[in-house]
Amino acid sequence: MTSNLKESEPYRDMQSGKSFCFLGDSITAGTEIDGIPWYQPLIPYIKVNILNLSCGGWMVTHLIEESDKIPVSDI
């Protein structure tokens, strides 16, 4: 990882103790690539709890419908 990335706000957030919740469709869920979400390469750098509320085929309307199930998180 480059020093520029280590100095970035997202990297600091990953190290900060803040929880992450990823929301999305099949790309976030990893449906088309054996269940591997797009953020998989970041997991070793995220030192906090990771939550994933995503599902293959979802669109924004699905997230709105499921908004009451979105867990409380910092990011």
PDB file of N, H, CA, C and O in Angstrom:
ATOM      1  N   MET A   1       0.854  -1.172   0.000  1.00  0.00           N
ATOM      2  CA  MET A   1       0.000   0.000   0.000  1.00  0.00           C
ATOM      3  C   MET A   1       0.899   1.234   0.000  1.00  0.00           C
ATOM      4  O   MET A   1       1.881   1.307   0.739  1.00  0.00           O
ATOM      5  N   THR A   2       0.549   2.177  -0.825  1.00  0.00           N
ATOM      6  H   THR A   2      -0.249   2.117  -1.425  1.00  0.00           H
ATOM      7  CA  THR A   2       1.366   3.383  -0.958  1.00  0.00           C
ATOM      8  C   THR A   2       1.196   4.299   0.254  1.00  0.00           C
ATOM      9  O   THR A   2       0.212   4.196   0.986  1.00  0.00           O
ATOM     10  N   SER A   3       2.139   5.174   0.454  1.00  0.00           N
ATOM     11  H   SER A   3       2.939   5.258  -0.140  1.00  0.00           H
ATOM     12  CA  SER A   3       2.042   6.118   1.568  1.00  0.00           C
ATOM     13  C   SER A   3       0.865   7.072   1.364  1.00  0.00           C
ATOM     14  O   SER A   3       0.246   7.505   2.335  1.00  0.00           O
ATOM     15  N   ASN A   4       0.550   7.403   0.103  1.00  0.00           N
ATOM     16  H   ASN A   4       1.053   7.050  -0.686  1.00  0.00           H
ATOM     17  CA  ASN A   4      -0.616   8.257  -0.160  1.00  0.00           C
ATOM     18  C   ASN A   4      -1.890   7.599   0.321  1.00  0.00           C
ATOM     19  O   ASN A   4      -2.741   8.254   0.923  1.00  0.00           O
ATOM     20  N   LEU A   5      -2.029   6.311   0.062  1.00  0.00           N
ATOM     21  H   LEU A   5      -1.338   5.779  -0.427  1.00  0.00           H
ATOM     22  CA  LEU A   5      -3.225   5.610   0.524  1.00  0.00           C
ATOM     23  C   LEU A   5      -3.265   5.527   2.047  1.00  0.00           C
ATOM     24  O   LEU A   5      -4.329   5.674   2.648  1.00  0.00           O
ATOM     25  N   LYS A   6      -2.121   5.294   2.669  1.00  0.00           N
ATOM     26  H   LYS A   6      -1.257   5.174   2.181  1.00  0.00           H
ATOM     27  CA  LYS A   6      -2.083   5.212   4.128  1.00  0.00           C
ATOM     28  C   LYS A   6      -2.377   6.551   4.798  1.00  0.00           C
ATOM     29  O   LYS A   6      -2.753   6.594   5.970  1.00  0.00           O
ATOM     30  N   GLU A   7      -2.208   7.629   4.063  1.00  0.00           N
ATOM     31  H   GLU A   7      -1.903   7.594   3.111  1.00  0.00           H
ATOM     32  CA  GLU A   7      -2.497   8.954   4.601  1.00  0.00           C
ATOM     33  C   GLU A   7      -3.916   9.416   4.269  1.00  0.00           C
ATOM     34  O   GLU A   7      -4.311  10.517   4.652  1.00  0.00           O
ATOM     35  N   SER A   8      -4.672   8.603   3.577  1.00  0.00           N
ATOM     36  H   SER A   8      -4.352   7.708   3.266  1.00  0.00           H
ATOM     37  CA  SER A   8      -6.019   8.995   3.149  1.00  0.00           C
ATOM     38  C   SER A   8      -7.036   8.844   4.276  1.00  0.00           C
ATOM     39  O   SER A   8      -6.842   8.077   5.219  1.00  0.00           O
ATOM     40  N   GLU A   9      -8.106   9.588   4.148  1.00  0.00           N
ATOM     41  H   GLU A   9      -8.263  10.211   3.382  1.00  0.00           H
ATOM     42  CA  GLU A   9      -9.175   9.518   5.146  1.00  0.00           C
ATOM     43  C   GLU A   9      -9.826   8.132   5.203  1.00  0.00           C
ATOM     44  O   GLU A   9     -10.087   7.639   6.300  1.00  0.00           O
ATOM     45  N   PRO A  10     -10.099   7.480   4.057  1.00  0.00           N
ATOM     46  CA  PRO A  10     -10.679   6.127   4.148  1.00  0.00           C
ATOM     47  C   PRO A  10      -9.774   5.149   4.902  1.00  0.00           C
ATOM     48  O   PRO A  10     -10.269   4.329   5.675  1.00  0.00           O
ATOM     49  N   TYR A  11      -8.464   5.222   4.690  1.00  0.00           N
ATOM     50  H   TYR A  11      -8.062   5.888   4.062  1.00  0.00           H
ATOM     51  CA  TYR A  11      -7.553   4.325   5.407  1.00  0.00           C
ATOM     52  C   TYR A  11      -7.585   4.628   6.900  1.00  0.00           C
ATOM     53  O   TYR A  11      -7.621   3.709   7.718  1.00  0.00           O
ATOM     54  N   ARG A  12      -7.572   5.895   7.258  1.00  0.00           N
ATOM     55  H   ARG A  12      -7.543   6.641   6.593  1.00  0.00           H
ATOM     56  CA  ARG A  12      -7.660   6.261   8.677  1.00  0.00           C
ATOM     57  C   ARG A  12      -8.963   5.743   9.279  1.00  0.00           C
ATOM     58  O   ARG A  12      -8.978   5.277  10.418  1.00  0.00           O
ATOM     59  N   ASP A  13     -10.056   5.821   8.520  1.00  0.00           N
ATOM     60  H   ASP A  13     -10.044   6.200   7.595  1.00  0.00           H
ATOM     61  CA  ASP A  13     -11.333   5.291   9.008  1.00  0.00           C
ATOM     62  C   ASP A  13     -11.249   3.787   9.251  1.00  0.00           C
ATOM     63  O   ASP A  13     -11.810   3.278  10.222  1.00  0.00           O
ATOM     64  N   MET A  14     -10.549   3.079   8.370  1.00  0.00           N
ATOM     65  H   MET A  14     -10.093   3.493   7.581  1.00  0.00           H
ATOM     66  CA  MET A  14     -10.434   1.625   8.521  1.00  0.00           C
ATOM     67  C   MET A  14      -9.649   1.252   9.772  1.00  0.00           C
ATOM     68  O   MET A  14      -9.808   0.148  10.294  1.00  0.00           O
ATOM     69  N   GLN A  15      -8.825   2.136  10.247  1.00  0.00           N
ATOM     70  H   GLN A  15      -8.696   3.033   9.823  1.00  0.00           H
ATOM     71  CA  GLN A  15      -8.004   1.874  11.416  1.00  0.00           C
ATOM     72  C   GLN A  15      -8.586   2.468  12.694  1.00  0.00           C
ATOM     73  O   GLN A  15      -8.025   2.267  13.771  1.00  0.00           O
ATOM     74  N   SER A  16      -9.680   3.183  12.601  1.00  0.00           N
ATOM     75  H   SER A  16     -10.136   3.346  11.726  1.00  0.00           H
ATOM     76  CA  SER A  16     -10.144   4.057  13.678  1.00  0.00           C
ATOM     77  C   SER A  16     -11.029   3.404  14.730  1.00  0.00           C
ATOM     78  O   SER A  16     -11.270   3.998  15.781  1.00  0.00           O
ATOM     79  N   GLY A  17     -11.507   2.224  14.478  1.00  0.00           N
ATOM     80  H   GLY A  17     -11.312   1.741  13.624  1.00  0.00           H
ATOM     81  CA  GLY A  17     -12.450   1.630  15.411  1.00  0.00           C
ATOM     82  C   GLY A  17     -13.886   1.877  15.010  1.00  0.00           C
ATOM     83  O   GLY A  17     -14.809   1.481  15.721  1.00  0.00           O
ATOM     84  N   LYS A  18     -14.083   2.525  13.883  1.00  0.00           N
ATOM     85  H   LYS A  18     -13.333   2.848  13.306  1.00  0.00           H
ATOM     86  CA  LYS A  18     -15.438   2.755  13.390  1.00  0.00           C
ATOM     87  C   LYS A  18     -15.931   1.491  12.696  1.00  0.00           C
ATOM     88  O   LYS A  18     -15.146   0.767  12.084  1.00  0.00           O
ATOM     89  N   SER A  19     -17.218   1.229  12.790  1.00  0.00           N
ATOM     90  H   SER A  19     -17.857   1.817  13.287  1.00  0.00           H
ATOM     91  CA  SER A  19     -17.779   0.059  12.111  1.00  0.00           C
ATOM     92  C   SER A  19     -18.170   0.426  10.682  1.00  0.00           C
ATOM     93  O   SER A  19     -18.551   1.562  10.402  1.00  0.00           O
ATOM     94  N   PHE A  20     -18.072  -0.545   9.789  1.00  0.00           N
ATOM     95  H   PHE A  20     -17.762  -1.469  10.016  1.00  0.00           H
ATOM     96  CA  PHE A  20     -18.398  -0.360   8.378  1.00  0.00           C
ATOM     97  C   PHE A  20     -19.639  -1.175   8.034  1.00  0.00           C
ATOM     98  O   PHE A  20     -19.776  -2.320   8.465  1.00  0.00           O
ATOM     99  N   CYS A  21     -20.544  -0.581   7.253  1.00  0.00           N
ATOM    100  H   CYS A  21     -20.433   0.348   6.903  1.00  0.00           H
ATOM    101  CA  CYS A  21     -21.675  -1.318   6.709  1.00  0.00           C
ATOM    102  C   CYS A  21     -21.677  -1.089   5.202  1.00  0.00           C
ATOM    103  O   CYS A  21     -21.797   0.043   4.734  1.00  0.00           O
ATOM    104  N   PHE A  22     -21.544  -2.174   4.455  1.00  0.00           N
ATOM    105  H   PHE A  22     -21.447  -3.093   4.835  1.00  0.00           H
ATOM    106  CA  PHE A  22     -21.580  -2.096   2.997  1.00  0.00           C
ATOM    107  C   PHE A  22     -23.000  -2.396   2.542  1.00  0.00           C
ATOM    108  O   PHE A  22     -23.595  -3.391   2.954  1.00  0.00           O
ATOM    109  N   LEU A  23     -23.534  -1.535   1.696  1.00  0.00           N
ATOM    110  H   LEU A  23     -23.050  -0.726   1.361  1.00  0.00           H
ATOM    111  CA  LEU A  23     -24.886  -1.673   1.162  1.00  0.00           C
ATOM    112  C   LEU A  23     -24.784  -1.821  -0.348  1.00  0.00           C
ATOM    113  O   LEU A  23     -23.972  -1.148  -0.983  1.00  0.00           O
ATOM    114  N   GLY A  24     -25.598  -2.693  -0.928  1.00  0.00           N
ATOM    115  H   GLY A  24     -26.257  -3.239  -0.412  1.00  0.00           H
ATOM    116  CA  GLY A  24     -25.545  -2.752  -2.371  1.00  0.00           C
ATOM    117  C   GLY A  24     -26.210  -3.931  -3.013  1.00  0.00           C
ATOM    118  O   GLY A  24     -27.087  -4.581  -2.445  1.00  0.00           O
ATOM    119  N   ASP A  25     -25.759  -4.186  -4.232  1.00  0.00           N
ATOM    120  H   ASP A  25     -25.046  -3.657  -4.694  1.00  0.00           H
ATOM    121  CA  ASP A  25     -26.336  -5.203  -5.089  1.00  0.00           C
ATOM    122  C   ASP A  25     -25.389  -6.390  -5.209  1.00  0.00           C
ATOM    123  O   ASP A  25     -24.636  -6.677  -4.278  1.00  0.00           O
ATOM    124  N   SER A  26     -25.418  -7.078  -6.339  1.00  0.00           N
ATOM    125  H   SER A  26     -26.030  -6.845  -7.095  1.00  0.00           H
ATOM    126  CA  SER A  26     -24.604  -8.278  -6.525  1.00  0.00           C
ATOM    127  C   SER A  26     -23.107  -7.983  -6.496  1.00  0.00           C
ATOM    128  O   SER A  26     -22.320  -8.851  -6.117  1.00  0.00           O
ATOM    129  N   ILE A  27     -22.704  -6.789  -6.885  1.00  0.00           N
ATOM    130  H   ILE A  27     -23.343  -6.084  -7.193  1.00  0.00           H
ATOM    131  CA  ILE A  27     -21.279  -6.455  -6.857  1.00  0.00           C
ATOM    132  C   ILE A  27     -20.793  -6.382  -5.419  1.00  0.00           C
ATOM    133  O   ILE A  27     -19.706  -6.865  -5.103  1.00  0.00           O
ATOM    134  N   THR A  28     -21.582  -5.789  -4.557  1.00  0.00           N
ATOM    135  H   THR A  28     -22.465  -5.396  -4.814  1.00  0.00           H
ATOM    136  CA  THR A  28     -21.215  -5.715  -3.147  1.00  0.00           C
ATOM    137  C   THR A  28     -21.340  -7.082  -2.490  1.00  0.00           C
ATOM    138  O   THR A  28     -20.507  -7.453  -1.663  1.00  0.00           O
ATOM    139  N   ALA A  29     -22.362  -7.823  -2.848  1.00  0.00           N
ATOM    140  H   ALA A  29     -23.038  -7.522  -3.520  1.00  0.00           H
ATOM    141  CA  ALA A  29     -22.569  -9.155  -2.267  1.00  0.00           C
ATOM    142  C   ALA A  29     -21.577 -10.175  -2.803  1.00  0.00           C
ATOM    143  O   ALA A  29     -21.284 -11.170  -2.141  1.00  0.00           O
ATOM    144  N   GLY A  30     -21.061  -9.928  -3.999  1.00  0.00           N
ATOM    145  H   GLY A  30     -21.299  -9.120  -4.537  1.00  0.00           H
ATOM    146  CA  GLY A  30     -20.139 -10.882  -4.621  1.00  0.00           C
ATOM    147  C   GLY A  30     -20.855 -12.039  -5.279  1.00  0.00           C
ATOM    148  O   GLY A  30     -20.259 -13.097  -5.483  1.00  0.00           O
ATOM    149  N   THR A  31     -22.115 -11.862  -5.612  1.00  0.00           N
ATOM    150  H   THR A  31     -22.599 -11.003  -5.446  1.00  0.00           H
ATOM    151  CA  THR A  31     -22.946 -12.934  -6.159  1.00  0.00           C
ATOM    152  C   THR A  31     -22.347 -13.582  -7.405  1.00  0.00           C
ATOM    153  O   THR A  31     -22.355 -14.806  -7.538  1.00  0.00           O
ATOM    154  N   GLU A  32     -21.837 -12.775  -8.299  1.00  0.00           N
ATOM    155  H   GLU A  32     -21.830 -11.781  -8.191  1.00  0.00           H
ATOM    156  CA  GLU A  32     -21.341 -13.296  -9.569  1.00  0.00           C
ATOM    157  C   GLU A  32     -19.907 -13.809  -9.509  1.00  0.00           C
ATOM    158  O   GLU A  32     -19.430 -14.414 -10.469  1.00  0.00           O
ATOM    159  N   ILE A  33     -19.225 -13.582  -8.417  1.00  0.00           N
ATOM    160  H   ILE A  33     -19.613 -13.090  -7.637  1.00  0.00           H
ATOM    161  CA  ILE A  33     -17.819 -14.009  -8.327  1.00  0.00           C
ATOM    162  C   ILE A  33     -17.590 -14.843  -7.064  1.00  0.00           C
ATOM    163  O   ILE A  33     -16.754 -14.517  -6.221  1.00  0.00           O
ATOM    164  N   ASP A  34     -18.352 -15.918  -6.964  1.00  0.00           N
ATOM    165  H   ASP A  34     -19.031 -16.183  -7.649  1.00  0.00           H
ATOM    166  CA  ASP A  34     -18.202 -16.901  -5.888  1.00  0.00           C
ATOM    167  C   ASP A  34     -18.324 -16.315  -4.494  1.00  0.00           C
ATOM    168  O   ASP A  34     -17.641 -16.765  -3.574  1.00  0.00           O
ATOM    169  N   GLY A  35     -19.178 -15.324  -4.323  1.00  0.00           N
ATOM    170  H   GLY A  35     -19.733 -14.959  -5.071  1.00  0.00           H
ATOM    171  CA  GLY A  35     -19.421 -14.760  -3.002  1.00  0.00           C
ATOM    172  C   GLY A  35     -18.336 -13.832  -2.501  1.00  0.00           C
ATOM    173  O   GLY A  35     -18.295 -13.514  -1.312  1.00  0.00           O
ATOM    174  N   ILE A  36     -17.459 -13.392  -3.383  1.00  0.00           N
ATOM    175  H   ILE A  36     -17.492 -13.650  -4.348  1.00  0.00           H
ATOM    176  CA  ILE A  36     -16.380 -12.492  -2.974  1.00  0.00           C
ATOM    177  C   ILE A  36     -16.828 -11.052  -3.237  1.00  0.00           C
ATOM    178  O   ILE A  36     -16.969 -10.658  -4.395  1.00  0.00           O
ATOM    179  N   PRO A  37     -17.053 -10.263  -2.188  1.00  0.00           N
ATOM    180  CA  PRO A  37     -17.503  -8.882  -2.393  1.00  0.00           C
ATOM    181  C   PRO A  37     -16.387  -8.008  -2.948  1.00  0.00           C
ATOM    182  O   PRO A  37     -15.209  -8.351  -2.843  1.00  0.00           O
ATOM    183  N   TRP A  38     -16.759  -6.881  -3.536  1.00  0.00           N
ATOM    184  H   TRP A  38     -17.716  -6.602  -3.621  1.00  0.00           H
ATOM    185  CA  TRP A  38     -15.771  -5.986  -4.151  1.00  0.00           C
ATOM    186  C   TRP A  38     -14.747  -5.488  -3.149  1.00  0.00           C
ATOM    187  O   TRP A  38     -13.613  -5.187  -3.521  1.00  0.00           O
ATOM    188  N   TYR A  39     -15.130  -5.397  -1.880  1.00  0.00           N
ATOM    189  H   TYR A  39     -16.051  -5.642  -1.578  1.00  0.00           H
ATOM    190  CA  TYR A  39     -14.227  -4.847  -0.875  1.00  0.00           C
ATOM    191  C   TYR A  39     -13.315  -5.898  -0.241  1.00  0.00           C
ATOM    192  O   TYR A  39     -12.582  -5.582   0.696  1.00  0.00           O
ATOM    193  N   GLN A  40     -13.344  -7.128  -0.727  1.00  0.00           N
ATOM    194  H   GLN A  40     -13.939  -7.385  -1.488  1.00  0.00           H
ATOM    195  CA  GLN A  40     -12.524  -8.212  -0.178  1.00  0.00           C
ATOM    196  C   GLN A  40     -11.047  -7.830  -0.005  1.00  0.00           C
ATOM    197  O   GLN A  40     -10.470  -8.141   1.036  1.00  0.00           O
ATOM    198  N   PRO A  41     -10.414  -7.168  -0.983  1.00  0.00           N
ATOM    199  CA  PRO A  41      -8.997  -6.809  -0.807  1.00  0.00           C
ATOM    200  C   PRO A  41      -8.742  -5.824   0.346  1.00  0.00           C
ATOM    201  O   PRO A  41      -7.613  -5.710   0.823  1.00  0.00           O
ATOM    202  N   LEU A  42      -9.781  -5.119   0.790  1.00  0.00           N
ATOM    203  H   LEU A  42     -10.699  -5.212   0.403  1.00  0.00           H
ATOM    204  CA  LEU A  42      -9.624  -4.158   1.879  1.00  0.00           C
ATOM    205  C   LEU A  42      -9.720  -4.797   3.260  1.00  0.00           C
ATOM    206  O   LEU A  42      -9.258  -4.214   4.240  1.00  0.00           O
ATOM    207  N   ILE A  43     -10.307  -5.974   3.352  1.00  0.00           N
ATOM    208  H   ILE A  43     -10.682  -6.448   2.556  1.00  0.00           H
ATOM    209  CA  ILE A  43     -10.579  -6.586   4.646  1.00  0.00           C
ATOM    210  C   ILE A  43      -9.344  -6.680   5.552  1.00  0.00           C
ATOM    211  O   ILE A  43      -9.477  -6.426   6.750  1.00  0.00           O
ATOM    212  N   PRO A  44      -8.158  -7.029   5.054  1.00  0.00           N
ATOM    213  CA  PRO A  44      -7.003  -7.076   5.951  1.00  0.00           C
ATOM    214  C   PRO A  44      -6.656  -5.729   6.592  1.00  0.00           C
ATOM    215  O   PRO A  44      -5.988  -5.685   7.624  1.00  0.00           O
ATOM    216  N   TYR A  45      -7.107  -4.638   5.983  1.00  0.00           N
ATOM    217  H   TYR A  45      -7.650  -4.674   5.144  1.00  0.00           H
ATOM    218  CA  TYR A  45      -6.799  -3.303   6.491  1.00  0.00           C
ATOM    219  C   TYR A  45      -7.894  -2.740   7.389  1.00  0.00           C
ATOM    220  O   TYR A  45      -7.677  -1.748   8.086  1.00  0.00           O
ATOM    221  N   ILE A  46      -9.055  -3.358   7.378  1.00  0.00           N
ATOM    222  H   ILE A  46      -9.232  -4.163   6.812  1.00  0.00           H
ATOM    223  CA  ILE A  46     -10.166  -2.871   8.188  1.00  0.00           C
ATOM    224  C   ILE A  46     -10.069  -3.536   9.552  1.00  0.00           C
ATOM    225  O   ILE A  46     -10.224  -4.751   9.676  1.00  0.00           O
ATOM    226  N   LYS A  47      -9.813  -2.737  10.560  1.00  0.00           N
ATOM    227  H   LYS A  47      -9.687  -1.750  10.459  1.00  0.00           H
ATOM    228  CA  LYS A  47      -9.576  -3.250  11.909  1.00  0.00           C
ATOM    229  C   LYS A  47     -10.839  -3.212  12.764  1.00  0.00           C
ATOM    230  O   LYS A  47     -10.759  -3.253  13.992  1.00  0.00           O
ATOM    231  N   VAL A  48     -11.979  -3.134  12.133  1.00  0.00           N
ATOM    232  H   VAL A  48     -12.044  -3.100  11.135  1.00  0.00           H
ATOM    233  CA  VAL A  48     -13.240  -2.968  12.856  1.00  0.00           C
ATOM    234  C   VAL A  48     -14.275  -3.961  12.342  1.00  0.00           C
ATOM    235  O   VAL A  48     -13.998  -4.758  11.445  1.00  0.00           O
ATOM    236  N   ASN A  49     -15.448  -3.902  12.911  1.00  0.00           N
ATOM    237  H   ASN A  49     -15.673  -3.255  13.639  1.00  0.00           H
ATOM    238  CA  ASN A  49     -16.544  -4.773  12.526  1.00  0.00           C
ATOM    239  C   ASN A  49     -17.053  -4.411  11.125  1.00  0.00           C
ATOM    240  O   ASN A  49     -17.261  -3.239  10.813  1.00  0.00           O
ATOM    241  N   ILE A  50     -17.247  -5.437  10.289  1.00  0.00           N
ATOM    242  H   ILE A  50     -17.078  -6.389  10.543  1.00  0.00           H
ATOM    243  CA  ILE A  50     -17.761  -5.237   8.935  1.00  0.00           C
ATOM    244  C   ILE A  50     -19.147  -5.866   8.851  1.00  0.00           C
ATOM    245  O   ILE A  50     -19.331  -7.031   9.205  1.00  0.00           O
ATOM    246  N   LEU A  51     -20.107  -5.097   8.387  1.00  0.00           N
ATOM    247  H   LEU A  51     -19.957  -4.151   8.099  1.00  0.00           H
ATOM    248  CA  LEU A  51     -21.469  -5.563   8.162  1.00  0.00           C
ATOM    249  C   LEU A  51     -21.762  -5.434   6.680  1.00  0.00           C
ATOM    250  O   LEU A  51     -21.287  -4.499   6.035  1.00  0.00           O
ATOM    251  N   ASN A  52     -22.536  -6.355   6.132  1.00  0.00           N
ATOM    252  H   ASN A  52     -22.922  -7.114   6.655  1.00  0.00           H
ATOM    253  CA  ASN A  52     -22.840  -6.321   4.713  1.00  0.00           C
ATOM    254  C   ASN A  52     -24.334  -6.566   4.521  1.00  0.00           C
ATOM    255  O   ASN A  52     -24.831  -7.657   4.801  1.00  0.00           O
ATOM    256  N   LEU A  53     -25.031  -5.569   4.054  1.00  0.00           N
ATOM    257  H   LEU A  53     -24.628  -4.683   3.828  1.00  0.00           H
ATOM    258  CA  LEU A  53     -26.444  -5.700   3.717  1.00  0.00           C
ATOM    259  C   LEU A  53     -26.548  -5.497   2.210  1.00  0.00           C
ATOM    260  O   LEU A  53     -26.801  -4.388   1.739  1.00  0.00           O
ATOM    261  N   SER A  54     -26.353  -6.563   1.470  1.00  0.00           N
ATOM    262  H   SER A  54     -26.148  -7.464   1.853  1.00  0.00           H
ATOM    263  CA  SER A  54     -26.423  -6.499   0.012  1.00  0.00           C
ATOM    264  C   SER A  54     -26.953  -7.816  -0.513  1.00  0.00           C
ATOM    265  O   SER A  54     -26.885  -8.847   0.155  1.00  0.00           O
ATOM    266  N   CYS A  55     -27.477  -7.760  -1.716  1.00  0.00           N
ATOM    267  H   CYS A  55     -27.532  -6.923  -2.259  1.00  0.00           H
ATOM    268  CA  CYS A  55     -28.092  -8.954  -2.297  1.00  0.00           C
ATOM    269  C   CYS A  55     -28.068  -8.825  -3.817  1.00  0.00           C
ATOM    270  O   CYS A  55     -28.319  -7.752  -4.364  1.00  0.00           O
ATOM    271  N   GLY A  56     -27.765  -9.922  -4.483  1.00  0.00           N
ATOM    272  H   GLY A  56     -27.561 -10.794  -4.039  1.00  0.00           H
ATOM    273  CA  GLY A  56     -27.778  -9.930  -5.927  1.00  0.00           C
ATOM    274  C   GLY A  56     -29.130  -9.517  -6.480  1.00  0.00           C
ATOM    275  O   GLY A  56     -30.161 -10.025  -6.041  1.00  0.00           O
ATOM    276  N   GLY A  57     -29.135  -8.607  -7.434  1.00  0.00           N
ATOM    277  H   GLY A  57     -28.297  -8.194  -7.791  1.00  0.00           H
ATOM    278  CA  GLY A  57     -30.369  -8.146  -8.052  1.00  0.00           C
ATOM    279  C   GLY A  57     -30.990  -6.937  -7.395  1.00  0.00           C
ATOM    280  O   GLY A  57     -31.944  -6.370  -7.928  1.00  0.00           O
ATOM    281  N   TRP A  58     -30.480  -6.532  -6.264  1.00  0.00           N
ATOM    282  H   TRP A  58     -29.705  -6.993  -5.831  1.00  0.00           H
ATOM    283  CA  TRP A  58     -31.042  -5.366  -5.579  1.00  0.00           C
ATOM    284  C   TRP A  58     -30.779  -4.088  -6.350  1.00  0.00           C
ATOM    285  O   TRP A  58     -29.777  -3.938  -7.049  1.00  0.00           O
ATOM    286  N   MET A  59     -31.736  -3.164  -6.189  1.00  0.00           N
ATOM    287  H   MET A  59     -32.550  -3.286  -5.621  1.00  0.00           H
ATOM    288  CA  MET A  59     -31.592  -1.806  -6.704  1.00  0.00           C
ATOM    289  C   MET A  59     -31.854  -0.862  -5.536  1.00  0.00           C
ATOM    290  O   MET A  59     -32.135  -1.314  -4.426  1.00  0.00           O
ATOM    291  N   VAL A  60     -31.768   0.409  -5.771  1.00  0.00           N
ATOM    292  H   VAL A  60     -31.540   0.776  -6.673  1.00  0.00           H
ATOM    293  CA  VAL A  60     -31.980   1.396  -4.712  1.00  0.00           C
ATOM    294  C   VAL A  60     -33.328   1.185  -4.033  1.00  0.00           C
ATOM    295  O   VAL A  60     -33.442   1.339  -2.817  1.00  0.00           O
ATOM    296  N   THR A  61     -34.336   0.836  -4.802  1.00  0.00           N
ATOM    297  H   THR A  61     -34.244   0.711  -5.790  1.00  0.00           H
ATOM    298  CA  THR A  61     -35.666   0.644  -4.210  1.00  0.00           C
ATOM    299  C   THR A  61     -35.650  -0.470  -3.161  1.00  0.00           C
ATOM    300  O   THR A  61     -36.351  -0.384  -2.154  1.00  0.00           O
ATOM    301  N   HIS A  62     -34.856  -1.510  -3.394  1.00  0.00           N
ATOM    302  H   HIS A  62     -34.286  -1.580  -4.212  1.00  0.00           H
ATOM    303  CA  HIS A  62     -34.757  -2.587  -2.409  1.00  0.00           C
ATOM    304  C   HIS A  62     -34.104  -2.106  -1.119  1.00  0.00           C
ATOM    305  O   HIS A  62     -34.530  -2.477  -0.024  1.00  0.00           O
ATOM    306  N   LEU A  63     -33.073  -1.282  -1.251  1.00  0.00           N
ATOM    307  H   LEU A  63     -32.727  -0.981  -2.140  1.00  0.00           H
ATOM    308  CA  LEU A  63     -32.422  -0.738  -0.058  1.00  0.00           C
ATOM    309  C   LEU A  63     -33.383   0.143   0.729  1.00  0.00           C
ATOM    310  O   LEU A  63     -33.384   0.130   1.960  1.00  0.00           O
ATOM    311  N   ILE A  64     -34.203   0.909   0.010  1.00  0.00           N
ATOM    312  H   ILE A  64     -34.203   0.920  -0.990  1.00  0.00           H
ATOM    313  CA  ILE A  64     -35.197   1.740   0.695  1.00  0.00           C
ATOM    314  C   ILE A  64     -36.194   0.855   1.429  1.00  0.00           C
ATOM    315  O   ILE A  64     -36.556   1.134   2.572  1.00  0.00           O
ATOM    316  N   GLU A  65     -36.636  -0.210   0.771  1.00  0.00           N
ATOM    317  H   GLU A  65     -36.342  -0.436  -0.158  1.00  0.00           H
ATOM    318  CA  GLU A  65     -37.590  -1.128   1.401  1.00  0.00           C
ATOM    319  C   GLU A  65     -36.997  -1.814   2.630  1.00  0.00           C
ATOM    320  O   GLU A  65     -37.722  -2.127   3.574  1.00  0.00           O
ATOM    321  N   GLU A  66     -35.704  -2.047   2.623  1.00  0.00           N
ATOM    322  H   GLU A  66     -35.116  -1.793   1.855  1.00  0.00           H
ATOM    323  CA  GLU A  66     -35.028  -2.739   3.722  1.00  0.00           C
ATOM    324  C   GLU A  66     -34.329  -1.782   4.685  1.00  0.00           C
ATOM    325  O   GLU A  66     -33.544  -2.219   5.527  1.00  0.00           O
ATOM    326  N   SER A  67     -34.603  -0.494   4.572  1.00  0.00           N
ATOM    327  H   SER A  67     -35.241  -0.139   3.889  1.00  0.00           H
ATOM    328  CA  SER A  67     -33.873   0.501   5.360  1.00  0.00           C
ATOM    329  C   SER A  67     -33.986   0.270   6.864  1.00  0.00           C
ATOM    330  O   SER A  67     -33.067   0.611   7.607  1.00  0.00           O
ATOM    331  N   ASP A  68     -35.090  -0.299   7.319  1.00  0.00           N
ATOM    332  H   ASP A  68     -35.837  -0.576   6.715  1.00  0.00           H
ATOM    333  CA  ASP A  68     -35.229  -0.556   8.749  1.00  0.00           C
ATOM    334  C   ASP A  68     -34.312  -1.685   9.227  1.00  0.00           C
ATOM    335  O   ASP A  68     -34.136  -1.868  10.431  1.00  0.00           O
ATOM    336  N   LYS A  69     -33.732  -2.433   8.305  1.00  0.00           N
ATOM    337  H   LYS A  69     -33.874  -2.284   7.326  1.00  0.00           H
ATOM    338  CA  LYS A  69     -32.829  -3.536   8.661  1.00  0.00           C
ATOM    339  C   LYS A  69     -31.349  -3.152   8.552  1.00  0.00           C
ATOM    340  O   LYS A  69     -30.471  -3.960   8.852  1.00  0.00           O
ATOM    341  N   ILE A  70     -31.081  -1.916   8.122  1.00  0.00           N
ATOM    342  H   ILE A  70     -31.795  -1.259   7.878  1.00  0.00           H
ATOM    343  CA  ILE A  70     -29.687  -1.478   8.002  1.00  0.00           C
ATOM    344  C   ILE A  70     -29.127  -1.302   9.409  1.00  0.00           C
ATOM    345  O   ILE A  70     -29.655  -0.513  10.192  1.00  0.00           O
ATOM    346  N   PRO A  71     -28.073  -2.026   9.731  1.00  0.00           N
ATOM    347  CA  PRO A  71     -27.519  -1.930  11.076  1.00  0.00           C
ATOM    348  C   PRO A  71     -26.857  -0.573  11.334  1.00  0.00           C
ATOM    349  O   PRO A  71     -26.391   0.093  10.410  1.00  0.00           O
ATOM    350  N   VAL A  72     -26.827  -0.191  12.583  1.00  0.00           N
ATOM    351  H   VAL A  72     -27.205  -0.732  13.334  1.00  0.00           H
ATOM    352  CA  VAL A  72     -26.156   1.048  12.960  1.00  0.00           C
ATOM    353  C   VAL A  72     -24.652   0.851  12.764  1.00  0.00           C
ATOM    354  O   VAL A  72     -24.075  -0.123  13.247  1.00  0.00           O
ATOM    355  N   SER A  73     -24.041   1.770  12.063  1.00  0.00           N
ATOM    356  H   SER A  73     -24.510   2.561  11.671  1.00  0.00           H
ATOM    357  CA  SER A  73     -22.596   1.709  11.861  1.00  0.00           C
ATOM    358  C   SER A  73     -22.088   3.140  11.660  1.00  0.00           C
ATOM    359  O   SER A  73     -22.864   4.076  11.466  1.00  0.00           O
ATOM    360  N   ASP A  74     -20.767   3.275  11.711  1.00  0.00           N
ATOM    361  H   ASP A  74     -20.137   2.515  11.868  1.00  0.00           H
ATOM    362  CA  ASP A  74     -20.166   4.599  11.548  1.00  0.00           C
ATOM    363  C   ASP A  74     -19.978   4.980  10.097  1.00  0.00           C
ATOM    364  O   ASP A  74     -20.117   6.146   9.728  1.00  0.00           O
ATOM    365  N   ILE A  75     -19.660   3.989   9.270  1.00  0.00           N
ATOM    366  H   ILE A  75     -19.547   3.041   9.570  1.00  0.00           H
ATOM    367  CA  ILE A  75     -19.363   4.254   7.857  1.00  0.00           C
ATOM    368  C   ILE A  75     -20.116   3.268   6.996  1.00  0.00           C
ATOM    369  O   ILE A  75     -20.010   3.312   5.770  1.00  0.00           O
TER     370      ILE A  75
END
